[in-house]
Amino acid sequence: MLAPLDSQTRSRSRSAVRRRPSRPSLALAVAVGCAGFACVSPQDHTDPANAIRIGTTLPFSGERAASGVALERAMRLAIDLVNSAGGLAGRPLALEVRDSHSDDERGTQETKDLLQAANISRTTIPFFIGPEEPRIAYQIKDAIETYNMVNLLPGLASPQIHDPSADAVWFRLSPSPNYLACALAKRMIKDGVTQANAVTDPDDYSGTFATIFGRVFTNMGGTLLPGLQLPASGSSFDEVFATIERFSPDASLLITSPSVGAGFLQEWVVRGKVGRFYLGPTLNNPALLRNVPAGVLEGIQGISPDLGPNAGDFDRYFQAATGVPPLAGSHYYFDAVALLALAIAEGIAQTGAIPDPGTFKLHLQDVTTISDQVVSYDSLAAGLALVLAGGKVQYSGAAGNYVLSLDGDSIENRATIWQIIGNTFHNIDSEQCSDAEVYPGYKTPP
């Protein structure tokens, strides 16, 4: 997973970064309100028989419940844009939603039940977006393979899943943790941190982030202290704090969910704010600030993917259309639907049919490759019309450009440094890592 990418992909990545579009180039074709979906619950809709169905499993209950509504409405906002423009060759998109209950076991079963029921009834679901929980993504891998599906993974903590032997395909749309971890290590070194450790959840995303962070931090002259894993939900953090006090790092990196992070940081405040923390990408979430007393996290810094020049406009557009404050992940879930629609549209334009997973991969690569005709989140309808007419476009969406490796993973490498001021996250700087900083021994292709 940590091997450097091939020269073709890297060359494409550098070109895309140089030519990052700054503004949308197509006019908004359709105005969208929230009346059609602002109050929709996971199974509160009826779809036309000819709809192209998309499945998703999101947390609407449990400790991650705050994120489920925003992510669903991001997808429905994009779906409404597509359907208001006439759908894809007359076929609308439809979303089939299930609740993960913020629980890996229940969420896995809900997803498998959804896919099995669709297969039995012959109302197939060829496309799946999510899930938000990384363990569920691993546990439904066999079902995705069995039903030969396309799985788009927009979540910040989504795993990288590849199986060349399968007809199904997976795409990780949010940026790799490798570049974000490297960028945070650089930032902490610049801030004068010489000794650091990581406090993380016991999952693959946190583990990868901590590993790359430690490697880069050490290579830049810092001293990496032993990492700590957070206990199971509901357990005391006493041992973690006692160990941090014993090691006395200059600062610690915290990577966990907003709900666990809120509990951990509240206890940190009660203990007198012993130690200094930098926060990982998953904690750039309003749910964190809602569950910690106002002002107590003032000044804490963290890191997130750079969402590009469209992000602020999208935030305002999203909240006006849905009545829901956007999350960092909302941008990726909206873009997942937009990219899905553009890739399907290109397949229909070229063959008259919805592309199979293998061919879909080529179309998705195509609509993210540099083009003179740039389609933004607010020109999606016009972009679809252009693609269906045989045109070539590049999507630059709510989260900016998408630079995909040949495996289908995002390799965009710019990061945003933010700081908590009052009850908001304020972007204060940016950071970026080269391939050589992330991958030891990497050589720039000729």
C-alpha positions in Angstrom: 0.0 0.0 0.0 2.9 2.3 0.6 4.8 1.6 -2.6 5.4 4.7 -4.9 3.0 5.0 -7.8 4.1 4.5 -11.4 5.5 7.4 -13.5 2.4 7.7 -15.7 0.2 8.4 -12.6 2.7 10.7 -11.0 3.2 12.7 -14.2 -0.6 13.1 -14.4 -0.7 14.2 -10.7 1.9 17.0 -11.2 0.1 18.3 -14.3 -3.3 18.3 -12.5 -1.9 20.3 -9.6 -0.3 22.9 -11.9 -3.5 23.5 -13.7 -5.9 23.5 -10.7 -8.9 25.5 -12.0 -9.8 28.5 -9.8 -13.4 29.1 -10.8 -16.2 27.2 -12.4 -16.3 27.5 -16.2 -19.9 26.5 -17.0 -23.0 28.3 -16.0 -25.4 26.8 -13.4 -28.1 25.1 -15.3 -30.6 24.2 -12.6 -31.5 25.9 -9.3 -32.0 23.5 -6.5 -34.0 23.9 -3.2 -34.3 21.7 -0.3 -38.0 21.0 -0.4 -37.6 17.6 -2.1 -35.2 16.1 0.4 -34.6 18.3 3.4 -36.6 16.1 5.7 -36.1 12.7 4.1 -35.4 9.8 6.4 -33.4 6.8 5.3 -36.3 4.9 3.6 -38.9 7.7 3.0 -39.1 7.8 -0.8 -40.5 6.0 -3.8 -38.3 5.6 -7.0 -39.3 5.1 -10.6 -38.9 1.6 -11.9 -36.2 2.6 -14.4 -34.1 4.4 -11.8 -30.3 3.8 -11.6 -30.0 2.8 -8.0 -27.2 3.7 -5.6 -26.8 2.1 -2.2 -25.3 3.6 0.9 -25.1 2.9 4.6 -24.6 5.9 7.0 -24.8 6.5 10.7 -28.2 8.0 11.6 -28.1 6.7 15.2 -25.4 5.9 17.7 -22.3 7.9 18.5 -21.7 9.1 14.9 -25.3 10.0 14.2 -24.5 13.7 13.7 -22.7 13.0 10.4 -25.3 10.7 8.7 -27.8 13.4 7.9 -25.3 15.8 6.4 -23.7 13.1 4.2 -27.0 11.8 3.0 -28.2 15.2 2.1 -25.0 15.9 0.2 -25.7 12.9 -2.0 -29.4 13.8 -2.4 -28.4 17.4 -3.4 -26.3 16.0 -6.2 -28.9 13.4 -7.2 -31.5 16.2 -7.4 -29.3 18.2 -9.7 -28.9 15.2 -12.0 -32.6 14.3 -12.0 -33.7 17.9 -12.5 -31.5 17.9 -15.6 -33.4 14.9 -17.0 -31.3 12.1 -15.4 -28.9 10.0 -17.4 -30.5 9.4 -20.9 -33.9 9.7 -19.2 -33.1 7.5 -16.3 -33.1 9.1 -12.8 -30.7 8.3 -10.0 -32.2 6.9 -6.8 -30.6 6.4 -3.4 -31.3 3.4 -1.2 -30.2 4.2 2.3 -29.6 2.1 5.4 -28.6 3.0 9.0 -25.3 1.7 10.2 -26.3 2.6 13.8 -22.6 3.6 14.3 -22.0 -0.1 14.9 -19.8 -2.2 12.7 -21.7 -5.5 13.1 -25.2 -4.0 12.7 -24.1 -1.8 9.8 -22.5 -4.7 8.0 -25.7 -6.7 8.3 -27.9 -3.8 7.2 -25.8 -3.4 4.1 -25.7 -7.1 3.2 -29.4 -7.3 3.7 -29.9 -4.4 1.3 -27.8 -5.9 -1.4 -29.2 -9.4 -1.0 -32.8 -8.1 -1.2 -32.1 -6.1 -4.3 -30.6 -9.1 -6.0 -33.5 -11.4 -5.0 -36.0 -8.8 -6.3 -33.9 -8.2 -9.4 -33.9 -4.5 -8.7 -30.2 -4.4 -8.7 -28.0 -1.9 -7.0 -24.9 -1.6 -9.2 -23.3 1.3 -7.3 -22.5 1.8 -3.7 -21.2 4.9 -1.9 -19.6 4.6 1.5 -19.9 3.2 4.1 -18.5 5.8 6.5 -17.1 3.2 8.9 -13.9 1.6 7.6 -14.5 -1.8 9.2 -17.9 -2.1 7.5 -16.2 -1.4 4.1 -13.9 -4.3 4.7 -16.7 -6.6 5.9 -18.9 -6.0 2.9 -16.1 -6.5 0.4 -17.3 -10.0 -0.4 -20.8 -8.7 -1.1 -19.5 -6.0 -3.4 -17.5 -8.7 -5.3 -20.5 -11.1 -5.4 -22.8 -8.6 -7.0 -20.0 -7.1 -9.3 -20.5 -3.6 -8.0 -18.7 -0.2 -8.2 -17.9 1.0 -4.6 -17.0 4.7 -4.2 -15.5 5.4 -0.7 -15.6 9.1 0.1 -15.0 8.9 3.9 -11.9 10.5 5.3 -11.0 7.2 7.1 -12.0 5.0 4.2 -9.7 2.0 3.5 -7.9 1.3 0.2 -9.4 -1.8 -1.2 -8.1 -3.5 -4.4 -8.7 -6.9 -5.8 -7.5 -7.4 -9.3 -9.1 -10.8 -9.4 -12.6 -9.4 -8.9 -14.9 -7.9 -11.5 -16.0 -5.3 -8.8 -14.0 -2.1 -8.4 -13.3 0.2 -5.5 -12.3 3.9 -5.5 -11.1 5.9 -2.5 -12.0 9.5 -3.2 -10.7 11.3 -0.1 -7.0 11.9 0.0 -4.5 9.4 1.1 -3.6 9.6 4.8 0.1 9.4 3.8 0.3 12.9 2.5 -1.7 14.4 5.4 0.4 12.6 8.0 3.6 13.9 6.3 2.2 17.4 6.2 1.3 17.4 9.8 4.8 16.2 10.8 6.3 19.0 8.8 4.0 21.5 10.5 4.8 20.3 14.0 8.6 20.5 13.3 8.1 24.1 12.1 6.2 24.8 15.3 9.3 23.7 17.3 8.0 20.3 18.4 11.0 18.0 18.9 9.4 15.1 20.8 6.0 13.7 19.8 3.7 10.7 19.9 0.4 9.6 18.4 -2.8 8.8 20.3 -5.1 6.8 18.0 -8.0 4.5 17.5 -7.1 0.8 16.8 -8.0 0.9 13.0 -6.1 0.8 9.7 -6.5 4.5 9.0 -5.2 5.7 12.3 -2.4 3.1 12.1 -1.3 4.2 8.7 -1.5 7.9 9.6 0.6 7.3 12.7 3.2 5.2 10.9 3.8 7.8 8.1 3.7 10.7 10.7 6.4 8.9 12.8 8.6 8.2 9.8 8.5 11.7 8.5 8.8 13.3 11.9 11.9 11.2 12.6 13.5 11.8 9.2 13.1 15.6 9.9 15.0 15.3 13.2 12.3 14.8 15.7 12.1 12.1 18.3 9.1 9.8 18.1 7.9 8.5 21.5 5.8 5.4 21.9 2.3 5.6 20.5 -0.9 5.0 22.5 -4.2 3.4 21.5 -7.5 4.7 22.9 -9.5 2.3 24.9 -12.9 0.9 23.9 -15.9 3.3 23.9 -17.1 4.1 27.4 -13.7 3.2 29.1 -11.7 5.6 31.1 -8.8 7.5 29.6 -6.8 7.4 32.8 -4.0 5.2 31.6 -3.6 7.1 28.4 -3.2 10.4 30.2 -0.9 8.9 32.8 1.3 7.6 30.1 1.4 10.9 28.3 2.4 12.7 31.6 5.2 10.1 32.1 6.6 10.5 28.5 6.1 14.3 28.5 6.1 14.9 24.7 6.2 18.4 23.4 2.9 17.5 21.6 0.7 14.6 20.8 -1.3 13.8 17.6 -4.9 12.8 18.3 -6.8 10.7 15.7 -10.3 9.4 16.5 -14.0 10.0 15.9 -15.6 13.3 17.0 -17.6 11.7 19.8 -14.6 9.9 21.3 -12.4 13.0 20.7 -14.9 15.2 22.5 -14.9 12.9 25.6 -11.1 12.6 25.5 -10.5 16.4 25.2 -13.1 17.1 27.9 -11.2 14.9 30.3 -7.9 16.6 29.1 -9.5 20.0 30.1 -10.6 18.7 33.5 -7.0 17.4 34.1 -5.7 20.9 33.6 -4.7 20.6 29.9 -1.6 18.6 30.6 0.2 18.2 27.3 -0.4 19.8 23.9 -2.4 18.2 21.1 -2.7 18.5 17.3 -5.9 17.0 15.8 -6.2 14.7 12.9 -8.5 15.1 9.8 -11.5 13.2 11.3 -11.8 15.8 14.1 -12.5 18.7 11.8 -16.2 18.2 12.5 -18.8 20.5 14.1 -19.9 17.5 16.3 -16.5 17.9 18.2 -17.2 21.5 19.1 -20.8 20.9 20.0 -19.8 18.4 22.6 -17.0 20.3 24.3 -17.6 23.4 26.4 -17.2 26.6 24.4 -13.7 28.1 24.4 -11.8 25.2 26.1 -10.2 24.1 22.8 -9.2 27.6 21.8 -6.1 27.7 19.7 -5.7 23.9 19.1 -4.5 23.2 15.6 -5.2 20.3 13.2 -5.0 19.2 9.7 -7.5 18.4 6.9 -7.4 17.8 3.2 -7.2 20.9 1.1 -10.8 21.1 -0.4 -9.8 23.6 -3.1 -11.1 27.0 -4.1 -14.7 25.9 -4.4 -15.1 24.7 -0.8 -16.3 27.9 0.8 -18.9 28.6 -1.9 -20.1 25.0 -1.6 -20.5 25.3 2.1 -22.9 28.2 1.7 -24.7 26.6 -1.2 -25.1 23.3 0.7 -26.5 25.0 3.9 -28.9 27.2 1.9 -30.2 24.2 0.0 -30.4 21.7 2.8 -30.7 23.6 6.0 -27.8 21.5 7.4 -24.3 22.7 8.3 -21.8 21.0 6.0 -19.2 18.6 7.3 -15.7 18.2 5.7 -17.0 14.9 4.4 -20.1 16.4 2.8 -17.9 17.7 -0.1 -16.7 14.2 -0.9 -20.1 12.6 -0.7 -21.6 15.2 -3.1 -18.7 14.7 -5.4 -19.1 10.9 -5.3 -22.5 11.2 -6.9 -21.3 13.8 -9.4 -18.4 11.7 -10.5 -20.6 8.6 -10.7 -23.1 10.5 -12.9 -20.4 11.9 -15.2 -18.7 8.5 -15.6 -22.0 6.8 -16.3 -22.9 9.5 -18.8 -19.7 9.1 -20.7 -20.3 5.3 -20.9 -23.9 5.9 -22.2 -22.6 8.4 -24.7 -20.0 6.0 -26.1 -21.9 2.7 -26.0 -25.6 3.5 -25.2 -25.4 1.4 -22.0 -24.4 1.8 -18.3 -20.7 0.8 -18.1 -19.7 -2.4 -16.3 -17.3 -1.9 -13.3 -14.1 -2.4 -15.3 -15.2 0.1 -18.0 -16.6 2.4 -15.4 -13.0 2.7 -14.0 -11.8 4.0 -17.4 -14.6 6.6 -17.6 -14.0 7.8 -14.0 -10.3 8.3 -14.9 -11.4 10.1 -18.0 -13.7 12.7 -16.3 -10.9 13.5 -13.7 -8.2 14.0 -16.3 -7.2 17.5 -17.3 -9.5 19.1 -19.9 -10.1 22.6 -21.2 -13.7 22.3 -20.2 -14.0 22.3 -16.4 -17.2 21.2 -14.7 -17.7 22.4 -11.1 -20.2 21.3 -8.5 -22.6 24.1 -9.6 -22.4 23.4 -13.3 -23.1 19.6 -13.0 -26.2 19.7 -15.2 -24.5 21.5 -18.0 -21.5 19.2 -17.7 -23.7 16.1 -18.0 -25.3 17.5 -21.1 -21.9 18.1 -22.6 -20.7 14.6 -21.8 -23.9 12.9 -23.1 -23.4 14.8 -26.3 -19.9 13.3 -26.6 -17.9 16.1 -25.1 -14.8 15.8 -22.8 -14.8 17.4 -19.4 -12.8 17.6 -16.2 -14.7 17.6 -12.9 -13.4 20.0 -10.3 -16.0 19.6 -7.5 -16.9 20.6 -4.0 -13.6 19.2 -2.8 -11.6 20.5 -5.7 -9.7 18.4 -8.2 -9.5 14.6 -8.2 -6.2 13.1 -9.2 -6.7 9.3 -9.2 -3.9 6.7 -9.3 -4.3 3.8 -11.7 -5.7 1.8 -8.8 -8.4 4.4 -8.3 -7.2 6.1 -5.2 -6.9 9.9 -4.7 -3.3 11.1 -4.7 -4.0 14.8 -4.2 -1.4 16.0 -1.7 -2.2 19.4 -0.4 -3.3 19.9 3.2 -4.9 22.7 5.2 -3.8 23.6 8.6 -6.7 24.9 10.8 -7.1 26.3 14.3 -10.1 26.3 16.6 -11.2 29.8 17.3 -14.4 30.1 19.4 -16.8 27.5 18.1 -15.4 27.3 14.5 -12.5 25.9 12.6 -10.5 28.6 10.9 -8.0 27.7 8.1 -4.7 29.4 8.9 -2.1 27.8 6.5 -1.4 25.1 4.0 1.2 22.4 3.8 2.3 20.0 1.2 4.7 17.0 1.0 6.6 15.7 -2.0 6.6 12.1 -3.1 10.2 11.8 -1.8 9.2 13.0 1.7 6.4 10.4 1.9 8.1 7.5 0.1 11.8 6.9 1.1 14.0 6.3 -2.0 11.4 7.7 -4.4 12.9 9.0 -7.6 11.1 11.5 -9.8 10.3 9.9 -13.2 12.3 11.2 -16.2 
